């Protein structure tokens, strides 16, 4: 979605969250193709980004976060066995 209008995407909302040494950016943007959420993680050396169309935000909120919690619980269980 991003870049289709030559970098002229309009920023509708922007929030930043710091967790330890990482910065997370949540930017709601809009271009001629629609609205989307851009989620970026920045460390001192790298920046990673995902783009979620506005139609997929509820999936990320419910299913995506539930999947993350499931993986974290699984990993913690395995680490406890070591």
TORKOL-4160 file (C-alpha; in steps of 0.2 Angstrom, whole numbers, padded with zeros to 4 digits, m for minus):
82
<pt num="1" X="0000" Y="0000" Z="0000"/>
<pt num="2" X="0013" Y="0012" Z="0005"/>
<pt num="3" X="0023" Y="0021" Z="m0009"/>
<pt num="4" X="0009" Y="0020" Z="m0022"/>
<pt num="5" X="0006" Y="0039" Z="m0021"/>
<pt num="6" X="0025" Y="0043" Z="m0022"/>
<pt num="7" X="0027" Y="0044" Z="m0003"/>
<pt num="8" X="0013" Y="0057" Z="m0001"/>
<pt num="9" X="0003" Y="0046" Z="0011"/>
<pt num="10" X="m0007" Y="0056" Z="0024"/>
<pt num="11" X="m0003" Y="0052" Z="0042"/>
<pt num="12" X="m0019" Y="0051" Z="0052"/>
<pt num="13" X="m0013" Y="0045" Z="0069"/>
<pt num="14" X="0005" Y="0041" Z="0076"/>
<pt num="15" X="0009" Y="0033" Z="0093"/>
<pt num="16" X="0026" Y="0028" Z="0099"/>
<pt num="17" X="0030" Y="0015" Z="0113"/>
<pt num="18" X="0047" Y="0011" Z="0121"/>
<pt num="19" X="0050" Y="m0006" Z="0128"/>
<pt num="20" X="0068" Y="m0008" Z="0135"/>
<pt num="21" X="0080" Y="m0003" Z="0121"/>
<pt num="22" X="0067" Y="m0004" Z="0107"/>
<pt num="23" X="0055" Y="0009" Z="0100"/>
<pt num="24" X="0039" Y="0004" Z="0092"/>
<pt num="25" X="0029" Y="0015" Z="0080"/>
<pt num="26" X="0011" Y="0013" Z="0076"/>
<pt num="27" X="0006" Y="0025" Z="0062"/>
<pt num="28" X="m0011" Y="0025" Z="0054"/>
<pt num="29" X="m0010" Y="0031" Z="0036"/>
<pt num="30" X="m0020" Y="0034" Z="0021"/>
<pt num="31" X="m0017" Y="0034" Z="0002"/>
<pt num="32" X="m0028" Y="0033" Z="m0013"/>
<pt num="33" X="m0029" Y="0014" Z="m0011"/>
<pt num="34" X="m0036" Y="0016" Z="0007"/>
<pt num="35" X="m0031" Y="0016" Z="0025"/>
<pt num="36" X="m0017" Y="0005" Z="0033"/>
<pt num="37" X="m0008" Y="0003" Z="0049"/>
<pt num="38" X="0011" Y="0003" Z="0048"/>
<pt num="39" X="0020" Y="m0005" Z="0063"/>
<pt num="40" X="0038" Y="m0002" Z="0065"/>
<pt num="41" X="0051" Y="m0009" Z="0077"/>
<pt num="42" X="0067" Y="0001" Z="0079"/>
<pt num="43" X="0083" Y="m0004" Z="0088"/>
<pt num="44" X="0099" Y="0004" Z="0088"/>
<pt num="45" X="0105" Y="m0005" Z="0072"/>
<pt num="46" X="0089" Y="m0010" Z="0063"/>
<pt num="47" X="0071" Y="m0006" Z="0058"/>
<pt num="48" X="0058" Y="m0019" Z="0054"/>
<pt num="49" X="0041" Y="m0014" Z="0047"/>
<pt num="50" X="0024" Y="m0023" Z="0043"/>
<pt num="51" X="0009" Y="m0015" Z="0034"/>
<pt num="52" X="m0008" Y="m0020" Z="0039"/>
<pt num="53" X="m0023" Y="m0014" Z="0029"/>
<pt num="54" X="m0037" Y="m0006" Z="0040"/>
<pt num="55" X="m0048" Y="m0021" Z="0036"/>
<pt num="56" X="m0035" Y="m0033" Z="0044"/>
<pt num="57" X="m0033" Y="m0023" Z="0060"/>
<pt num="58" X="m0047" Y="m0032" Z="0070"/>
<pt num="59" X="m0038" Y="m0049" Z="0065"/>
<pt num="60" X="m0022" Y="m0043" Z="0072"/>
<pt num="61" X="m0030" Y="m0037" Z="0088"/>
<pt num="62" X="m0039" Y="m0053" Z="0091"/>
<pt num="63" X="m0031" Y="m0068" Z="0082"/>
<pt num="64" X="m0014" Y="m0061" Z="0080"/>
<pt num="65" X="m0011" Y="m0056" Z="0098"/>
<pt num="66" X="m0019" Y="m0073" Z="0104"/>
<pt num="67" X="m0007" Y="m0082" Z="0093"/>
<pt num="68" X="0008" Y="m0072" Z="0100"/>
<pt num="69" X="0002" Y="m0076" Z="0118"/>
<pt num="70" X="0001" Y="m0095" Z="0113"/>
<pt num="71" X="0019" Y="m0095" Z="0106"/>
<pt num="72" X="0026" Y="m0086" Z="0121"/>
<pt num="73" X="0017" Y="m0098" Z="0133"/>
<pt num="74" X="0024" Y="m0113" Z="0123"/>
<pt num="75" X="0042" Y="m0106" Z="0123"/>
<pt num="76" X="0042" Y="m0102" Z="0141"/>
<pt num="77" X="0036" Y="m0120" Z="0145"/>
<pt num="78" X="0050" Y="m0127" Z="0135"/>
<pt num="79" X="0063" Y="m0115" Z="0143"/>
<pt num="80" X="0057" Y="m0121" Z="0160"/>
<pt num="81" X="0061" Y="m0139" Z="0155"/>
<pt num="82" X="0079" Y="m0135" Z="0152"/>
